[in-house]
Amino acid sequence: MTSGEGDPLVAADATHSTPKRRILADLTPLRTSADYRRLWVGNTISWVGQAMTALAVSLQVYDITHSSFSVGLVGLFSLVPLVVFGLYGGAIADTMDRRKLGLYSSAGLCALSFALAGAALIGYHHVWFLYGVVALQATCGALNSPARTSMIPRLLPPEQLPAANALNSITTTSGAMLGPMLGGLLVGLWGYQAAYVIDAVAFTAALYAMWRLPSMRPLADGPDAEGTKAVGTGPADKRQRASVIDGLRFLATRPNIRMTFFTDLCAMVLAHPRALFPAIAVVWYGGDAKTAGLLAAAPAVGALLGGVFSGWLGRVHRHGLAIALSVAGWGTAVAVFGLTRNLWLGLVFLALAGCADTISMVFRSTMLQAATPDAMRGRLQGVFIVVVAGGPRAGDFLAGTVGDLASPRAAIVGGGVACVVAVGLLVTRSRTFLRYDARDPQP
């Protein structure tokens, strides 16, 4: 997917952009909006700590149980709260001040990080305690993410949304890159408590950023795309319109938005090898916690590069086609990784998978934001967080189970191939998705 005249994915006016814009990420949202800039910086710092803790928890569970299935259960224990509270959190985000919801849920996440740190410092190492904290973290995260993400279209003009989503991908991927590397290093040198303490301190950055934001109350009543009323601050019966069922009913009539969710599930459920990293670090490569940290960080390195060199994404109009190609690229790279036994070659293919995931994420987020009215954005972002965060956790459980029942190689290679086949079948049944044009967004 490169720029140039005649490319079906790229706008014809690409030649008017400067060479720098064709290559590097567009920083306009950071320059024009102080509120978005604070939100971005705070989230970037906190994401490093969260990724560090995620790896530390997986390593600690494997250290206690010596079972990939038990590591996969970490994903399952966070999946159920994500599904339930992700949908519910989206409905809440459409009826109350989104800043307050983001602030309260961030405070809960910060407190849970301190709980992990305290338990590790006193030597309380029990797998069920870790499962419980992970479930509560998923609950707070499911409430936080719809509020935070649905704020962005209120802080920036529509033409800056692709650039903002590319910058957001840098946030998540830089955290996912640095977090596992730091987590593996800290656990190897000073134990789990070091990673948990740093995460707890880092989360205060997200709290500060959310506290400095302006109020984000629901917009005044007005017609949405369906002719119904947007949720305002009026009587309770109007506020009850912001229900989970309303959001799902709205989504049922939006085939292109639905396809963004389905394609992502192909990648994250079928081809997500993260739960196997602690085992294959030892079995395949003869390594330790630091090796597992490298494996977990490699997709984020590629994703970060995809975000940094994302200037050309703003000129791509065929978002559906770009998503399908990116998801197929993810599955292919994961499958090839499963066939390698050289650590550095494996890291390269994991990085390629991460780059493909960033491209997919930018266009999926932009389609969702551009084709959804503000009164529905919280609920649709709730569905988005269920898919984006819940899908990998279901993938962890599936990969861990197949890895124990068959082998890590069968789980990884088979999952990558299944991802490519599944996305191919989906797009053959939804040709309108491939024809989606950002200049005329049709949900």
TORKETOR-707522 format. One record per residue (C-alpha): x, y, z. Coordinates in steps of 0.1 Angstrom, whole numbers, padded with zeros to 4 digits, always signed. Layout:
TORKETOR-707522
XYZ
...
end
This chain:
TORKETOR-707522
+0000+0000+0000
+0023+0027-0013
+0014+0062-0026
+0014+0071-0062
-0007+0078-0092
-0030+0050-0102
-0030+0033-0068
-0066+0024-0060
-0061+0030-0023
-0046+0065-0026
-0063+0098-0035
-0053+0114-0067
-0042+0146-0050
-0013+0128-0032
+0012+0146-0053
+0003+0179-0037
+0016+0167-0003
+0052+0174+0008
+0076+0145+0009
+0077+0147+0047
+0039+0144+0049
+0040+0113+0026
+0062+0096+0051
+0060+0108+0087
+0031+0109+0111
+0009+0141+0110
+0014+0160+0142
-0013+0186+0136
-0037+0173+0163
-0009+0177+0189
-0002+0212+0177
-0037+0225+0175
-0054+0211+0206
-0038+0214+0240
-0065+0191+0255
-0058+0164+0230
-0021+0168+0236
-0025+0163+0274
-0047+0133+0268
-0022+0118+0244
+0009+0123+0266
-0009+0110+0297
-0022+0079+0279
+0012+0072+0264
+0030+0072+0298
+0003+0050+0314
+0002+0026+0285
+0039+0017+0292
+0031+0008+0327
+0000-0012+0318
+0019-0033+0292
+0047-0038+0318
+0021-0052+0343
+0004-0074+0316
+0037-0092+0309
+0046-0094+0346
+0012-0110+0354
+0016-0136+0326
+0051-0144+0338
+0040-0147+0374
+0011-0170+0365
+0035-0192+0345
+0060-0191+0373
+0033-0203+0398
+0016-0229+0375
+0041-0238+0347
+0010-0240+0324
+0003-0221+0292
-0034-0229+0298
-0032-0210+0331
-0017-0181+0313
-0045-0182+0288
-0070-0180+0317
-0057-0145+0324
-0073-0136+0291
-0105-0154+0299
-0109-0137+0333
-0106-0103+0317
-0128-0111+0288
-0161-0114+0306
-0158-0081+0324
-0147-0064+0291
-0178-0077+0273
-0203-0068+0300
-0188-0035+0311
-0175-0025+0277
-0211-0023+0263
-0224-0008+0296
-0196+0017+0297
-0204+0029+0262
-0240+0035+0272
-0229+0055+0303
-0205+0075+0282
-0235+0087+0261
-0254+0099+0292
-0229+0115+0316
-0199+0137+0316
-0173+0117+0297
-0145+0134+0316
-0159+0123+0349
-0163+0087+0337
-0128+0087+0324
-0115+0102+0357
-0133+0078+0380
-0123+0047+0360
-0087+0059+0357
-0086+0062+0395
-0098+0027+0398
-0071+0014+0375
-0045+0033+0395
-0057+0018+0428
-0055-0017+0413
-0019-0012+0402
-0011-0002+0438
-0028-0034+0450
-0006-0056+0427
+0025-0037+0439
+0015-0041+0476
+0008-0078+0472
+0041-0084+0455
+0060-0064+0481
+0046-0085+0510
+0052-0118+0491
+0015-0126+0485
+0018-0148+0453
-0015-0165+0446
-0028-0171+0411
-0064-0165+0420
-0055-0131+0435
-0039-0122+0401
-0070-0134+0382
-0092-0113+0404
-0072-0081+0399
-0071-0087+0362
-0109-0090+0361
-0113-0057+0380
-0087-0040+0358
-0107-0052+0328
-0139-0037+0343
-0123-0003+0349
-0107-0003+0315
-0140-0012+0298
-0155+0019+0314
-0125+0041+0307
-0119+0034+0270
-0153+0043+0255
-0153+0076+0274
-0117+0084+0264
-0120+0075+0228
-0154+0092+0222
-0139+0124+0235
-0115+0127+0205
-0142+0138+0179
-0152+0166+0204
-0116+0178+0207
-0106+0178+0170
-0122+0186+0136
-0132+0156+0114
-0103+0161+0089
-0078+0155+0118
-0093+0121+0129
-0070+0099+0108
-0039+0117+0121
-0052+0114+0156
-0059+0077+0153
-0024+0072+0139
-0010+0091+0169
-0032+0070+0192
-0016+0039+0176
+0018+0053+0186
+0005+0056+0222
-0006+0020+0224
+0022+0005+0204
+0050+0024+0221
+0036+0012+0254
+0033-0023+0241
+0069-0021+0229
+0086-0005+0258
+0064-0021+0285
+0072-0058+0278
+0109-0050+0274
+0110-0031+0306
+0087-0056+0323
+0109-0086+0314
+0141-0067+0324
+0126-0055+0357
+0112-0089+0366
+0145-0106+0357
+0165-0082+0378
+0144-0072+0408
+0112-0093+0407
+0075-0087+0400
+0072-0059+0426
+0094-0036+0406
+0072-0037+0375
+0040-0033+0395
+0053-0003+0415
+0064+0016+0383
+0030+0009+0367
+0013+0023+0397
+0033+0055+0396
+0030+0059+0358
-0008+0057+0360
-0009+0091+0378
+0000+0106+0344
-0034+0095+0329
-0052+0108+0360
-0036+0142+0356
-0044+0144+0319
-0080+0134+0325
-0084+0159+0354
-0072+0188+0331
-0097+0181+0303
-0129+0203+0300
-0163+0189+0308
-0176+0165+0282
-0214+0164+0289
-0238+0149+0263
-0246+0173+0235
-0279+0191+0234
-0308+0172+0221
-0308+0169+0183
-0316+0145+0155
-0291+0117+0149
-0287+0097+0117
-0319+0077+0124
-0342+0107+0132
-0343+0099+0169
-0331+0122+0196
-0296+0124+0208
-0292+0120+0245
-0291+0153+0264
-0295+0165+0299
-0333+0164+0299
-0358+0140+0315
-0348+0105+0326
-0369+0088+0299
-0347+0105+0273
-0316+0095+0290
-0327+0059+0291
-0325+0059+0252
-0287+0055+0256
-0290+0018+0263
-0269-0011+0252
-0298-0025+0231
-0301+0008+0212
-0264+0007+0204
-0266-0029+0192
-0297-0021+0172
-0279+0008+0156
-0249-0014+0148
-0272-0040+0132
-0281-0015+0105
-0245-0005+0097
-0229-0033+0077
-0196-0015+0070
-0190-0007+0107
-0199-0043+0116
-0173-0056+0092
-0146-0036+0109
-0153-0056+0141
-0156-0089+0123
-0122-0085+0105
-0105-0075+0137
-0119-0106+0155
-0103-0128+0127
-0069-0115+0137
-0072-0112+0174
-0091-0144+0182
-0077-0168+0156
-0041-0155+0153
-0030-0141+0187
+0001-0159+0201
+0008-0138+0231
-0002-0164+0257
+0024-0188+0243
+0053-0164+0246
+0064-0174+0282
+0065-0211+0271
+0082-0207+0237
+0108-0183+0251
+0120-0213+0271
+0112-0242+0248
+0120-0228+0214
+0148-0203+0223
+0162-0215+0256
+0156-0181+0271
+0139-0165+0301
+0117-0136+0311
+0138-0112+0291
+0133-0133+0260
+0095-0134+0266
+0097-0096+0269
+0113-0093+0235
+0087-0116+0219
+0059-0095+0234
+0075-0062+0224
+0082-0072+0188
+0047-0066+0174
+0047-0033+0191
+0079-0023+0175
+0064-0029+0141
+0032-0012+0151
+0051+0018+0163
+0070+0021+0130
+0037+0019+0112
+0024+0048+0133
+0055+0069+0129
+0055+0065+0092
+0018+0070+0088
+0017+0103+0069
+0004+0085+0037
-0026+0070+0055
-0045+0103+0054
-0046+0100+0016
-0061+0065+0015
-0098+0066+0008
-0106+0029+0003
-0106+0021+0040
-0124-0013+0038
-0099-0027+0012
-0070-0014+0033
-0084-0032+0064
-0089-0065+0046
-0053-0065+0032
-0039-0055+0066
-0056-0082+0085
-0045-0108+0059
-0010-0095+0063
-0012-0100+0101
-0023-0136+0098
+0004-0144+0072
+0032-0129+0093
+0020-0148+0124
+0019-0181+0105
+0054-0176+0092
+0066-0167+0127
+0053-0201+0139
+0075-0218+0114
+0108-0201+0124
+0132-0212+0151
+0156-0183+0149
+0148-0157+0175
+0157-0126+0155
+0139-0138+0124
+0109-0145+0145
+0110-0110+0159
+0111-0096+0124
+0079-0114+0114
+0062-0104+0147
+0071-0068+0139
+0056-0071+0104
+0024-0084+0120
+0024-0054+0143
+0028-0029+0114
-0001-0045+0096
-0023-0042+0128
-0016-0005+0131
-0027+0002+0095
-0059-0018+0102
-0065+0000+0135
-0062+0035+0120
-0088+0028+0093
-0112+0009+0116
-0112+0037+0142
-0116+0064+0115
-0146+0046+0099
-0162+0042+0133
-0158+0079+0142
-0167+0093+0108
-0198+0072+0103
-0213+0074+0138
-0233+0104+0152
-0220+0118+0185
-0251+0105+0204
-0241+0070+0195
-0203+0072+0197
-0200+0061+0233
-0221+0029+0227
-0202+0021+0195
-0169+0027+0212
-0181+0003+0239
-0185-0024+0212
-0151-0013+0198
-0134-0019+0232
-0151-0053+0236
-0137-0063+0202
-0103-0047+0204
-0095-0056+0240
-0118-0086+0244
-0107-0103+0212
-0070-0107+0222
-0081-0121+0255
-0102-0147+0238
-0073-0153+0215
-0050-0158+0246
-0074-0185+0259
-0077-0202+0225
-0039-0201+0219
-0031-0213+0254
-0056-0242+0251
-0044-0253+0217
-0008-0249+0227
-0013-0273+0257
-0035-0298+0238
-0014-0299+0206
+0017-0278+0204
+0027-0241+0203
+0036-0244+0167
+0002-0259+0158
-0016-0231+0176
+0004-0203+0160
+0007-0216+0124
-0029-0229+0124
-0042-0196+0138
-0024-0175+0112
-0038-0196+0084
-0073-0195+0099
-0071-0157+0101
-0063-0153+0064
-0090-0178+0053
-0116-0162+0076
-0111-0126+0064
-0111-0138+0028
-0145-0155+0033
-0159-0123+0051
-0150-0099+0023
-0164-0122-0004
-0197-0119+0013
-0195-0081+0018
-0183-0065-0014
-0196-0031-0002
-0170-0031+0025
-0142-0033-0001
-0158-0004-0020
-0161+0019+0011
-0148+0054+0003
-0139+0078+0031
-0150+0108+0009
-0186+0094+0012
-0187+0074+0044
-0215+0049+0044
-0218+0030+0076
end
